[in-house]
Each structure stands twice: as structure tokens, then as C-alpha cells.
Amino acid sequence: MAESNIFSPESILMLSFAIFLDGIGFVLAILFPFGADDYGLLDFFGIIIIGSWIFLKSGGISGFKNASAKKNFLGFFITSLIETIPILGSIVPTWTIFVYKNLQ
């Protein structure tokens, strides 16, 4: 497995996107602690963009044969579930943690 450089354009772009998603969710949770949510928009964009990145990074459909790709998809599924829980997804930076773990 090739080592990933944390300062590569791909790494900077994906980590910045994940920090942006988690940051917006956190700011919304602080400003409107009860009842205000992004109505799943941040979760939708996170699932589509980060999910596509993981899918392409693992080799697409043929990546399902690889054990580490299966682990990445399981991690993505768990991260997506945590992010869809309104308050928990806002205060825990799961997108950022997931992307950072996959860059190593």
C-alpha cells in the first residue's frame, strides 16, 4: 500500500471539505442548540462527496475484493450513520476523523 502524503492536493482538498462540513454543523449546533438543524443537507453532501472519494480511492467495484476496502466502506457507513443523528452529528467531527484516518 502506497503511503499517502498529507500535503498532497487530494489530501488537502478532502480534509478541508471534511473540516468545513463538521465546522458548519458545529456552528449551527452552538447558535441554535435545540431544534435547528441543517435538515440533512450537510449529511447529503458529505455522503455523496466523501463516499465517492472513498469508492474511487478503493478501486471502485473491484475494490470490494480487498479487505482494507471493505473496512473503509464499513467505516464510511458507521460515519454516515453517526452524522445523520442530529445533535451527535453536529458535535462530533466524524467526517474529519474519517477522512484523516483514510489519508494515513
C-alpha positions in Angstrom: 0.0 0.0 0.0 1.5 3.3 -1.0 1.9 5.9 1.7 -0.3 9.0 1.3 1.1 12.4 1.7 -0.9 14.6 4.0 0.1 17.6 1.9 -0.9 16.3 -1.4 -3.7 18.2 -3.3 -6.1 15.4 -2.8 -5.5 15.2 1.0 -5.7 19.0 1.4 -9.0 19.2 -0.6 -10.7 16.3 1.2 -9.6 17.2 4.6 -10.6 20.9 4.1 -14.0 19.7 2.9 -14.5 17.4 5.9 -13.4 20.2 8.3 -15.8 22.6 6.5 -18.8 20.2 6.9 -18.1 19.5 10.6 -17.4 23.2 11.3 -20.7 24.3 9.8 -22.6 21.6 11.7 -20.8 22.6 14.9 -21.6 26.3 14.4 -25.3 25.5 13.8 -25.4 23.4 17.0 -23.9 26.3 19.0 -26.0 29.0 17.6 -29.3 27.0 17.6 -28.9 24.3 20.2 -32.4 23.0 20.2 -34.4 22.2 17.1 -32.3 23.9 14.4 -30.6 21.6 12.0 -29.3 21.7 8.5 -32.2 19.3 7.6 -29.7 16.8 6.4 -28.1 18.9 3.7 -24.6 18.7 5.1 -25.0 14.9 5.6 -26.2 14.6 2.0 -23.2 16.4 0.6 -20.8 14.6 2.9 -22.2 11.2 1.9 -22.1 12.0 -1.8 -18.6 13.6 -2.0 -16.7 11.7 0.7 -18.4 8.5 -0.3 -17.5 9.0 -4.0 -13.9 9.7 -2.9 -13.7 6.5 -0.8 -15.3 4.5 -3.6 -12.8 5.7 -6.2 -9.8 5.5 -3.8 -10.6 1.9 -3.0 -10.7 0.8 -6.7 -14.4 1.0 -7.4 -16.4 -2.1 -7.8 -13.4 -4.3 -8.0 -12.2 -2.8 -4.6 -14.8 -5.0 -2.8 -12.4 -7.9 -3.1 -9.9 -6.1 -1.0 -10.1 -6.5 2.8 -8.9 -2.9 3.5 -11.6 -1.5 1.1 -14.3 -3.4 3.0 -13.0 -1.9 6.2 -13.1 1.6 4.6 -16.7 1.1 3.4 -17.7 -0.2 6.9 -16.1 2.9 8.4 -17.9 5.1 5.9 -21.2 3.5 6.7 -20.7 4.0 10.5 -19.6 7.6 10.0 -22.6 8.3 7.8 -24.9 6.8 10.5 -23.4 9.0 13.2 -23.6 12.1 11.1 -27.3 11.6 10.5 -28.1 11.7 14.2 -29.0 15.4 14.6 -27.2 16.5 17.8 -24.4 13.9 17.8 -23.5 14.5 14.2 -23.2 18.2 15.0 -20.8 18.0 17.9 -18.6 15.0 16.9 -16.3 15.7 13.9 -16.8 12.3 12.4 -16.2 13.4 8.8 -12.8 14.9 9.7 -11.8 11.9 11.7 -12.8 9.5 8.9 -11.0 11.4 6.2 -7.9 11.8 8.3 -7.8 8.1 9.1 -8.1 7.3 5.4 -5.2 9.6 4.5 -2.8 7.7 6.6 
